[in-house]
């Protein structure tokens, strides 16, 4: 159970399925992009998760999160990538996020900068994601800053992390999960789920270890909008394995986007029925309209009893 008292914490503690969606900040400095994107997302989402330069250089996650708050989004989760910040910047931005009433920080290691983002950049990697989780939790619970210095006030934040359900061997996978939970993660977002059987094997192992009782597990679904995107994702593997059968369905469909919505919705229905799943996160690759379509077809109404 989470100990913070914001709306997202209450949703996680309620026992119902939470529904969240991704927001990719703009590739430029257009503030109106965030307003338009927010308007096209369902108004009753439990939270919007702002990504932090996952694929290319984008506007900062903290500015996008602030703009979403200005648009009336009560619960905003801000990803922070340890690749791009040393520990001073990490903790400073986390304190700034708390001052902006951001609900949670998602601690992310980040893809290597050579993968299309900016090969010329030098990575920071001063803390890894587990160390960052631990440092954040020290600030939140004990008001402990860098080097043990006391903060003037404790930030009100939840702490999230990423899980990789398809990492094998399973013993190594569970070790990574345990480390993040022990460091203080309140919730785990997973890679996008396309391989249901592989995910279920992981979730069974997590349940057998009792880890689902210690952290909220929120698997991700991703509606694929076109065949080329599907093939690229399968080749790169960043979002997890995509079975050939999924690619074949998109290839044969008269409308690839509609088929992508159907596949994501079918996966969401199966996921929400699995013991240990506490929510569904919808990745959308800048296409906000896909979120509402998946929610409607899968019957996962945010704030409802689904």
C-alpha positions as CSV (number, residue, x, y, z in Angstrom):
1,X,0.0,0.0,0.0
2,X,1.2,3.5,-0.8
3,X,1.6,6.0,2.1
4,X,1.0,9.2,0.2
5,X,-2.4,10.9,0.2
6,X,-2.8,12.4,-3.3
7,X,-5.6,11.2,-5.6
8,X,-3.5,8.8,-7.5
9,X,-2.4,7.1,-4.3
10,X,-6.0,6.8,-3.3
11,X,-6.9,5.2,-6.6
12,X,-4.1,2.7,-6.2
13,X,-5.2,1.9,-2.7
14,X,-8.9,1.6,-3.7
15,X,-8.7,-1.9,-5.1
16,X,-10.3,-0.9,-8.4
17,X,-8.5,-1.0,-11.8
18,X,-6.7,2.3,-12.5
19,X,-6.3,3.5,-16.1
20,X,-3.5,5.8,-17.2
21,X,-2.2,7.1,-20.5
22,X,1.0,8.3,-22.0
23,X,1.8,11.9,-23.0
24,X,4.9,12.4,-25.2
25,X,6.0,16.1,-25.0
26,X,6.3,18.0,-28.2
27,X,9.4,17.9,-30.4
28,X,9.4,21.7,-30.3
29,X,8.4,24.4,-27.9
30,X,4.7,24.6,-28.7
31,X,2.7,24.9,-25.5
32,X,-0.6,24.6,-27.4
33,X,0.4,21.1,-28.4
34,X,0.0,20.0,-24.7
35,X,-3.4,21.7,-24.4
36,X,-4.7,20.1,-27.6
37,X,-3.3,16.7,-26.5
38,X,-4.9,16.9,-23.1
39,X,-8.3,17.9,-24.6
40,X,-8.2,14.7,-26.8
41,X,-7.5,12.4,-23.8
42,X,-10.4,11.1,-21.7
43,X,-11.1,13.6,-18.9
44,X,-11.5,10.9,-16.2
45,X,-8.1,9.1,-16.5
46,X,-6.6,8.3,-13.2
47,X,-3.3,9.8,-14.3
48,X,-1.3,11.0,-17.4
49,X,2.3,9.8,-17.5
50,X,4.6,12.3,-19.2
51,X,7.6,10.6,-20.9
52,X,11.1,12.0,-20.7
53,X,13.0,12.0,-24.1
54,X,12.3,8.3,-24.8
55,X,13.0,8.4,-28.5
56,X,14.3,11.9,-29.5
57,X,14.9,15.3,-27.9
58,X,11.6,16.7,-26.8
59,X,10.4,19.5,-24.6
60,X,11.2,18.7,-20.9
61,X,8.9,16.4,-19.0
62,X,8.6,18.9,-16.1
63,X,7.4,21.6,-18.4
64,X,4.9,19.3,-20.1
65,X,3.7,18.1,-16.7
66,X,3.2,21.6,-15.5
67,X,1.2,22.5,-18.7
68,X,-1.0,19.4,-18.1
69,X,-1.7,20.6,-14.6
70,X,-2.6,24.0,-16.0
71,X,-5.1,22.2,-18.3
72,X,-6.8,20.8,-15.2
73,X,-5.2,17.3,-15.1
74,X,-5.3,16.5,-11.4
75,X,-2.9,13.5,-11.5
76,X,0.2,13.8,-13.6
77,X,3.1,11.4,-13.3
78,X,6.5,12.7,-14.6
79,X,9.1,10.3,-15.9
80,X,12.7,11.2,-15.1
81,X,15.6,9.6,-16.9
82,X,18.9,8.9,-15.0
83,X,20.7,8.8,-18.3
84,X,20.4,12.6,-18.7
85,X,20.8,14.0,-15.2
86,X,23.4,13.7,-12.4
87,X,22.1,13.3,-8.8
88,X,21.9,17.0,-8.2
89,X,19.7,17.6,-11.2
90,X,17.6,14.5,-10.4
91,X,16.8,15.5,-6.9
92,X,16.4,19.2,-7.8
93,X,13.8,18.4,-10.5
94,X,12.0,16.0,-8.2
95,X,11.6,18.7,-5.6
96,X,10.4,21.1,-8.3
97,X,7.9,18.5,-9.5
98,X,6.5,18.2,-6.0
99,X,6.2,21.9,-5.7
100,X,4.1,21.8,-8.9
101,X,1.8,19.2,-7.3
102,X,2.9,16.4,-9.6
103,X,1.5,13.1,-8.2
104,X,4.5,10.8,-8.9
105,X,7.9,10.4,-10.4
106,X,8.5,7.5,-12.7
107,X,12.2,6.5,-12.3
108,X,13.6,5.4,-15.7
109,X,17.2,4.5,-16.8
110,X,16.4,5.4,-20.4
111,X,17.5,3.9,-23.7
112,X,21.1,4.4,-24.6
113,X,21.5,7.8,-26.3
114,X,23.0,6.2,-29.4
115,X,19.7,4.7,-30.2
116,X,18.4,7.5,-32.4
117,X,18.1,10.1,-29.6
118,X,21.5,11.9,-29.8
119,X,24.5,9.8,-30.4
120,X,26.8,12.7,-29.7
121,X,25.5,13.2,-26.2
122,X,27.4,12.1,-23.1
123,X,25.2,10.3,-20.6
124,X,25.2,11.2,-16.9
125,X,24.2,7.8,-15.3
126,X,25.3,9.2,-12.0
127,X,22.6,7.1,-10.3
128,X,21.0,4.0,-11.7
129,X,17.2,3.7,-11.5
130,X,17.2,1.7,-8.3
131,X,19.5,4.2,-6.6
132,X,17.3,7.0,-7.8
133,X,14.2,5.3,-6.3
134,X,16.0,4.9,-3.0
135,X,17.1,8.5,-2.9
136,X,13.6,9.7,-3.7
137,X,12.1,7.6,-1.0
138,X,14.6,9.0,1.5
139,X,13.4,12.5,0.6
140,X,9.8,11.5,0.8
141,X,9.8,9.6,4.0
142,X,12.6,11.2,6.0
143,X,13.2,14.6,4.3
144,X,16.8,13.6,3.6
145,X,18.5,15.5,0.9
146,X,21.9,14.7,-0.7
147,X,24.6,13.8,1.7
148,X,22.1,13.5,4.5
149,X,21.2,17.2,4.5
150,X,17.7,17.8,5.9
151,X,15.1,19.4,3.6
152,X,12.9,22.2,4.7
153,X,9.8,20.1,3.8
154,X,9.2,16.5,2.6
155,X,7.9,16.2,-1.0
156,X,4.5,14.6,-1.4
157,X,5.2,12.1,-4.2
158,X,4.6,8.5,-5.2
159,X,7.5,6.6,-6.8
160,X,7.2,4.5,-9.9
161,X,9.5,2.2,-11.8
162,X,9.6,0.1,-14.9
163,X,9.4,-3.7,-15.1
164,X,10.5,-6.0,-18.0
165,X,8.2,-9.0,-17.9
166,X,10.1,-10.8,-20.8
167,X,13.5,-10.6,-19.2
168,X,14.9,-14.2,-18.7
169,X,16.0,-16.1,-16.7
170,X,13.0,-15.5,-14.4
171,X,15.2,-15.6,-11.3
172,X,17.1,-12.6,-12.6
173,X,13.9,-10.8,-13.5
174,X,12.5,-11.3,-10.0
175,X,15.8,-10.0,-8.5
176,X,15.3,-6.7,-10.5
177,X,11.7,-6.4,-9.3
178,X,12.7,-7.1,-5.7
179,X,15.4,-4.4,-5.8
180,X,13.0,-1.8,-7.1
181,X,10.3,-2.7,-4.5
182,X,12.9,-2.8,-1.7
183,X,14.2,0.7,-2.8
184,X,10.7,2.0,-2.4
185,X,8.7,1.7,-5.7
186,X,5.0,2.2,-5.1
187,X,4.0,1.0,-8.6
188,X,5.5,-0.7,-11.6
189,X,4.7,0.1,-15.3
190,X,5.7,-2.8,-17.6
191,X,6.9,-3.0,-21.1
192,X,4.1,-3.1,-23.7
193,X,2.3,-6.4,-23.6
194,X,1.8,-8.2,-26.9
195,X,2.9,-11.7,-25.8
196,X,0.1,-12.6,-23.3
197,X,1.5,-16.0,-22.5
198,X,5.0,-14.6,-21.7
199,X,3.5,-11.9,-19.5
200,X,1.3,-14.4,-17.6
201,X,4.3,-16.6,-16.8
202,X,6.0,-13.5,-15.3
203,X,3.0,-12.4,-13.4
204,X,2.5,-15.9,-12.0
205,X,6.1,-15.9,-10.7
206,X,5.6,-12.4,-9.2
207,X,2.5,-13.6,-7.4
208,X,4.2,-16.8,-6.2
209,X,6.9,-14.6,-4.7
210,X,4.3,-12.4,-3.0
211,X,5.6,-9.3,-4.8
212,X,2.1,-8.3,-6.2
213,X,1.2,-7.6,-2.5
214,X,4.0,-5.1,-2.1
215,X,3.7,-3.0,-5.3
216,X,0.9,-2.0,-7.7
217,X,1.6,-3.7,-11.1
218,X,0.3,-1.7,-14.1
219,X,0.9,-3.4,-17.5
220,X,1.1,-1.3,-20.7
221,X,-0.8,-1.8,-23.9
222,X,0.1,-0.2,-27.2
223,X,-2.3,0.3,-30.1
224,X,-0.2,0.1,-33.3
225,X,-1.3,2.6,-35.8
226,X,0.5,1.2,-38.9
227,X,2.4,-1.8,-40.3
228,X,5.7,-0.1,-40.6
229,X,5.5,1.0,-36.9
230,X,4.7,-2.6,-35.9
231,X,7.7,-4.0,-37.8
232,X,10.0,-1.3,-36.4
233,X,8.9,-2.1,-32.9
234,X,9.3,-5.8,-33.4
235,X,12.8,-5.3,-34.8
236,X,14.0,-2.9,-32.1
237,X,12.4,-4.8,-29.2
238,X,12.5,-1.8,-26.8
239,X,8.8,-2.3,-25.9
240,X,9.0,-6.0,-25.5
241,X,8.6,-8.9,-28.0
242,X,5.8,-8.6,-30.6
243,X,4.7,-12.1,-31.9
244,X,4.6,-12.6,-35.7
245,X,0.8,-13.3,-35.3
246,X,0.3,-9.7,-34.2
247,X,2.3,-8.4,-37.2
248,X,0.3,-10.7,-39.5
249,X,-3.0,-9.3,-38.2
250,X,-2.0,-5.7,-38.8
251,X,-0.6,-6.6,-42.3
252,X,-3.9,-8.3,-43.4
253,X,-6.3,-5.8,-41.9
254,X,-8.0,-3.3,-44.3
255,X,-7.4,-0.6,-41.7
256,X,-4.2,-1.0,-39.7
257,X,-5.1,1.6,-37.1
258,X,-8.4,-0.1,-36.3
259,X,-6.7,-3.5,-36.1
260,X,-4.1,-2.0,-33.7
261,X,-6.9,-0.7,-31.5
262,X,-8.6,-4.1,-31.6
263,X,-5.4,-5.9,-30.6
264,X,-4.6,-3.5,-27.7
265,X,-8.2,-3.8,-26.5
266,X,-8.2,-7.6,-26.6
267,X,-5.0,-7.6,-24.6
268,X,-6.3,-5.1,-22.1
269,X,-9.4,-7.3,-21.5
270,X,-7.2,-10.3,-20.8
271,X,-4.8,-8.3,-18.5
272,X,-7.6,-6.8,-16.4
273,X,-8.8,-10.3,-15.6
274,X,-5.5,-11.4,-14.2
275,X,-5.0,-11.5,-10.4
276,X,-2.3,-9.1,-9.4
277,X,-3.0,-6.5,-12.1
278,X,-3.9,-3.2,-10.6
279,X,-4.2,-1.1,-13.7
280,X,-3.8,-0.6,-17.4
281,X,-1.4,2.0,-19.0
282,X,-2.1,3.0,-22.6
283,X,0.9,4.0,-24.7
284,X,-0.3,6.0,-27.7
285,X,2.7,7.4,-29.7
286,X,1.3,11.0,-29.8
287,X,-2.2,9.8,-31.0
288,X,-4.4,10.7,-28.1
289,X,-7.6,9.5,-29.9
290,X,-6.3,6.0,-29.6
291,X,-6.6,6.1,-25.8
292,X,-10.4,6.7,-25.7
293,X,-10.9,4.0,-28.4
294,X,-9.0,1.4,-26.4
295,X,-10.8,2.3,-23.2
296,X,-14.2,2.1,-24.8
297,X,-13.6,-1.2,-26.6
298,X,-11.9,-2.9,-23.7
299,X,-14.5,-1.7,-21.1
300,X,-11.9,-0.2,-18.8
301,X,-13.7,2.9,-17.7
302,X,-11.4,5.0,-15.5
303,X,-12.9,5.6,-12.0
304,X,-15.5,2.8,-12.6
305,X,-15.7,-0.7,-11.3
306,X,-13.9,-2.4,-14.2
